[in-house]
Amino acid sequence: MPPHRRDERVLSTGQATDLADAFEDLADAETRRAARWETVLLLGEPATISAAQAWSEQVWELERILRSDHPDASRFADTYRNTMRLRNEFHARARADLGITSGQLPDLTWKTLETPPDHRTTS
């Protein structure tokens, strides 16, 4: 009988990642996020709080997709893009709350998840 292997998935970088370790790291990050949530509730404008909540819920959806036995790559990519859009909206709201006037941040996303030009649909 072959030795037991931990569940691994290959990232787009070609590197294998151990899912148990990755989900443990995710749980640690969620604990830190939950603790910091109180600061957002105490200091944020209502629109910033709503943006933070929308982003958090979308991150949880990403986790649900990744925890499934056979995650759908297309669904993950779409959900990820929406997650990053919501993250960018939260950052814009938070920066406005803090009075930061240095300009808008560039949109933050993984270029590897963009649809290649030859695969885009035209309408």
N, C-alpha and C positions, 0 to 999 in steps of 0.2 A: 504494500500500500504506500503511495507517495506521501511525503511529509505534508502536513496541513499548511496551506498558504493562507495568509490573510488576504481579504478581498482587496484587490488593487485595481485602479483604473489609470489609464494613461492620459495625461494632460495634453493640451494642444502643443505644448513645448516638447512632447515626446518623452517626458519624464513620468515614471510611475508614481502614484501617490497611494499611500495606505489609507483606505477609507475610514477605518476605526480611528486612526490618529487625526485625520482631517475633521471628523465629526466631533472628536474631543476638543480640538482647537476651536471649532465653531461654537461649542457649548461654553467654553471659556470666554469667547468674544461676546456671546449673548449675555453672560453674567455681567461683564463690564458695561455693555450697552444699557442694560436694565438699570444699573446703578447711576449712570450718567443721564438717564431719561428724566430723573427728578430735577436735574438742573435745567433741562429744556423746559419742563413744565413750570418751574418757578420763574424763569427769566425770559422765556420766549413769548413773542407775540402769538395770538391765536393762529394766524396763518402759518407761522413757523412750526408750531406744535402739530398742526394738521399735516404739514409736509413731512415732518419727521415720522408721524404715525403711518402715513401712506408708504414711505420708504421702508420702514420696519416690516410692515405686512408683506410687502413685495419680496423682501429678503427671506421671510419665512416661507413664501411660496417657492422660492428657489431651492430652499432646503428640502421641502417636500418632494420636489422633482428629483433632486439628487439622491434622496433616500429610497426612491422607488427601485424595484429590481431591474428594470430596463428603462432608464431615463431617455426620453425622446430628445434628441439633439436639437431639433428645430424648435420645440416648445421651450427648451432651456435657453436657447439663443434669444428668442423673442422675449421671454420673461427677464432674462439678464439685461437686454437693452432697455426694457421698461424700468427695471430696477435702477439702472444708471441714470435714466432720465429723472426719476424721482429723487435720486441722490443729488443730482445737479440742482433740482428745484429746492431741495432742503438747504443746500449750501448757499444758494442765492438769497433765500429768505433769512437764514442765520446771519449772513454777512450784512444784510440790510439792517437787521435788528442791532447788530454791533456797531453800526455807523461806519462800516468800511466802505470807502468811496473810491478805492483804487481801480475800480473797473470790474467787469464781469470775468469770472473764471472761464477758462476754456472747457468745453464739454469733455467730461472724463468718461472714457469707455475703452474697451479692448478693441483695437482695430481688427484683430483676428476673427471677431464675431460679426463683422460687417459682411453683407452679401457681396460676393465677387460681382463685378460689372456684367460679366457674361451670364450670370444666373438671375439677374433682376428681371422682374416681370414688367412689362410696359402696359399702360392702359390707354 
